[in-house]
Amino acid sequence: MNKPDAAVEDPIVARVVHKSVVVDQAGTGRVVKLMLNLTPQGRSFAAGSDVAFLAPGYAMDSSTIAAGLRRYTVESVGAVPFEDSIDVTIFVRDHDPVNGVGMAHHLIDLAKGDTVAVYGPFAYPFYPPMGSRSNMVLIGAGCGMVPFRWLAHKVQARKLDWMGKVLMLEGPQTGLEHLYLNDPDQDQDQYFDTATYRAFEALKTRYSATALDRRESTVANMDALWRLMGQGSVFVYLAGYRAVAEAMDEAMARHLRLPGRWQEARSALVKAGHWLEFLYD
Ligand SMILES: Cc1cc2nc3c(=O)[nH]c(=O)nc-3n(C[C@H](O)[C@H](O)[C@H](O)COP(=O)(O)OP(=O)(O)OC[C@H]3O[C@@H](n4cnc5c(N)ncnc54)[C@H](O)[C@@H]3O)c2cc1C
């Protein structure tokens, strides 16, 4: 077991040994594959765990460091023959190639030979429901669907047709503005790679496209979310920025009008282990 404090406070310096562009389409941010060579120092890096990097502008101070850590899911890990080092591969999507100032942009700008401080590894925060009959809601609060990439891969790896309903929502204000359909045109700005595209396709069910019976709007998305939360076994996955998640809570509480109803339903799911979230400050 890794000591969480060591993972957060003592980064390991890694060197970029390979960099290639996986996706470079007009009108959308690039996706880059980075292979980082590092000495694991007794920590166990594995595919599907997360590593983190300290975003530009955040202090190396242990009291504030966690707020600036950005997570990236490890795609694969390879041992380097005759050495005690390993190669850790991650994929990074540049969500804002024009004004890029954040961690994604910084990682994409790295060149072969550059070094970067790696924090972690950390456990991936999301696990799929047992079986394939539960309903699932994925909410990207200001960060798109990328945090759920590995969750989709995990579900796909089980080779089961998903029988439950799946609702995927994302958006910059409340995380509920846009119904995500993995559509090659409409959702092109979220495209990651072929494997991820297929994993999200496998997760989609007939319900995903017909969740809304009228034109998409945040209100219709909120109704769809609330309906699904009231139907049988449901797992809600929430990732993104804390402020956006708080705006979602406020929007849902306002939408339902009855005081406390949203918090009650949310708390019941948390208590049952059916509400899984990972939020940045
Ligand atoms: C569990 C987990 C796993 C993740 N795995 C990966 C991974 O494998 N690869 C990867 O590239 N990213 C991954 N992410 C997302 C990553 O951690 C960062 O959130 C992302 O790179 C943005 O960080 P930033 O510092 O560049 O942007 P920030 O400076 O944090 O954000 C700047 C602005 O951009 C907006 N923004 C951020 N992300 C998006 C987006 N996707 N679409 C639209 N607007 C956005 C924010 O709302 C904010 O307004 C993962 C996140 C989680 C929680």
The ligand as an SDF file (V2000), in Angstrom:
LIG
                    3D

 53 58  0  0  0  0  0  0  0  0999 V2000
  -10.4500   10.5610  -12.3740 C   0  0  0  0  0  0  0  0  0  0  0  0
  -10.0040   11.4940  -13.4830 C   0  0  0  0  0  0  0  0  0  0  0  0
   -9.2640   10.9850  -14.5460 C   0  0  0  0  0  0  0  0  0  0  0  0
   -8.8540   11.8280  -15.5770 C   0  0  0  0  0  0  0  0  0  0  0  0
   -8.1320   11.3050  -16.6070 N   0  0  0  0  0  0  0  0  0  0  0  0
   -7.7280   12.1040  -17.6140 C   0  0  0  0  0  0  0  0  0  0  0  0
   -6.9490   11.5720  -18.6910 C   0  0  0  0  0  0  0  0  0  0  0  0
   -6.6110   10.3730  -18.7340 O   0  0  0  0  0  0  0  0  0  0  0  0
   -6.5830   12.4240  -19.6880 N   0  0  0  0  0  0  0  0  0  0  0  0
   -6.9500   13.7500  -19.6850 C   0  0  0  0  0  0  0  0  0  0  0  0
   -6.5950   14.4710  -20.6170 O   0  0  0  0  0  0  0  0  0  0  0  0
   -7.6710   14.2800  -18.6680 N   0  0  0  0  0  0  0  0  0  0  0  0
   -8.0570   13.5060  -17.6370 C   0  0  0  0  0  0  0  0  0  0  0  0
   -8.7780   14.0260  -16.6030 N   0  0  0  0  0  0  0  0  0  0  0  0
   -9.0610   15.4860  -16.6050 C   0  0  0  0  0  0  0  0  0  0  0  0
   -7.8340   16.2330  -16.0630 C   0  0  0  0  0  0  0  0  0  0  0  0
   -7.5900   15.8510  -14.7190 O   0  0  0  0  0  0  0  0  0  0  0  0
   -8.0310   17.7670  -16.0270 C   0  0  0  0  0  0  0  0  0  0  0  0
   -9.2690   18.0590  -15.4470 O   0  0  0  0  0  0  0  0  0  0  0  0
   -7.9940   18.3980  -17.3940 C   0  0  0  0  0  0  0  0  0  0  0  0
   -6.7750   18.0880  -18.0520 O   0  0  0  0  0  0  0  0  0  0  0  0
   -8.1400   19.9210  -17.2740 C   0  0  0  0  0  0  0  0  0  0  0  0
   -7.1550   20.4220  -16.3950 O   0  0  0  0  0  0  0  0  0  0  0  0
   -6.4360   21.8170  -16.6980 P   0  0  0  0  0  0  0  0  0  0  0  0
   -5.5320   22.1490  -15.5520 O   0  0  0  0  0  0  0  0  0  0  0  0
   -5.8270   21.7700  -18.0620 O   0  0  0  0  0  0  0  0  0  0  0  0
   -7.6520   22.8390  -16.8040 O   0  0  0  0  0  0  0  0  0  0  0  0
   -8.1860   23.8350  -15.6720 P   0  0  0  0  0  0  0  0  0  0  0  0
   -7.2240   24.9430  -15.5270 O   0  0  0  0  0  0  0  0  0  0  0  0
   -8.5210   23.0260  -14.4580 O   0  0  0  0  0  0  0  0  0  0  0  0
   -9.5330   24.3290  -16.3440 O   0  0  0  0  0  0  0  0  0  0  0  0
   -9.5800   25.5010  -17.1330 C   0  0  0  0  0  0  0  0  0  0  0  0
  -10.9900   25.6780  -17.6640 C   0  0  0  0  0  0  0  0  0  0  0  0
  -11.2750   24.6790  -18.6350 O   0  0  0  0  0  0  0  0  0  0  0  0
  -12.4680   24.0010  -18.3300 C   0  0  0  0  0  0  0  0  0  0  0  0
  -12.2800   22.5800  -18.6820 N   0  0  0  0  0  0  0  0  0  0  0  0
  -11.4510   21.7090  -18.0930 C   0  0  0  0  0  0  0  0  0  0  0  0
  -11.5390   20.5030  -18.7040 N   0  0  0  0  0  0  0  0  0  0  0  0
  -12.4430   20.6410  -19.7120 C   0  0  0  0  0  0  0  0  0  0  0  0
  -12.9670   19.7680  -20.7110 C   0  0  0  0  0  0  0  0  0  0  0  0
  -12.5880   18.4860  -20.8060 N   0  0  0  0  0  0  0  0  0  0  0  0
  -13.8890   20.2610  -21.5630 N   0  0  0  0  0  0  0  0  0  0  0  0
  -14.2790   21.5320  -21.4870 C   0  0  0  0  0  0  0  0  0  0  0  0
  -13.8210   22.4190  -20.5760 N   0  0  0  0  0  0  0  0  0  0  0  0
  -12.9190   21.9800  -19.6970 C   0  0  0  0  0  0  0  0  0  0  0  0
  -12.6650   24.1840  -16.8360 C   0  0  0  0  0  0  0  0  0  0  0  0
  -14.0430   24.1520  -16.4890 O   0  0  0  0  0  0  0  0  0  0  0  0
  -12.0770   25.5510  -16.5940 C   0  0  0  0  0  0  0  0  0  0  0  0
  -13.0290   26.5480  -16.8320 O   0  0  0  0  0  0  0  0  0  0  0  0
   -9.2040   13.2060  -15.5440 C   0  0  0  0  0  0  0  0  0  0  0  0
   -9.9380   13.7140  -14.4720 C   0  0  0  0  0  0  0  0  0  0  0  0
  -10.3400   12.8670  -13.4540 C   0  0  0  0  0  0  0  0  0  0  0  0
  -11.1370   13.4350  -12.3100 C   0  0  0  0  0  0  0  0  0  0  0  0
  1  2  1  0
  2  3  1  0
  2 52  2  0
  3  4  2  0
  4  5  1  0
  4 50  1  0
  5  6  2  0
  6  7  1  0
  6 13  1  0
  7  8  2  0
  7  9  1  0
  9 10  1  0
 10 11  2  0
 10 12  1  0
 12 13  2  0
 13 14  1  0
 14 15  1  0
 14 50  1  0
 15 16  1  0
 16 17  1  0
 16 18  1  0
 18 19  1  0
 18 20  1  0
 20 21  1  0
 20 22  1  0
 22 23  1  0
 23 24  1  0
 24 25  2  0
 24 26  1  0
 24 27  1  0
 27 28  1  0
 28 29  2  0
 28 30  1  0
 28 31  1  0
 31 32  1  0
 32 33  1  0
 33 34  1  0
 33 48  1  0
 34 35  1  0
 35 36  1  0
 35 46  1  0
 36 37  1  0
 36 45  1  0
 37 38  2  0
 38 39  1  0
 39 40  1  0
 39 45  2  0
 40 41  1  0
 40 42  2  0
 42 43  1  0
 43 44  2  0
 44 45  1  0
 46 47  1  0
 46 48  1  0
 48 49  1  0
 50 51  2  0
 51 52  1  0
 52 53  1  0
M  END
$$$$
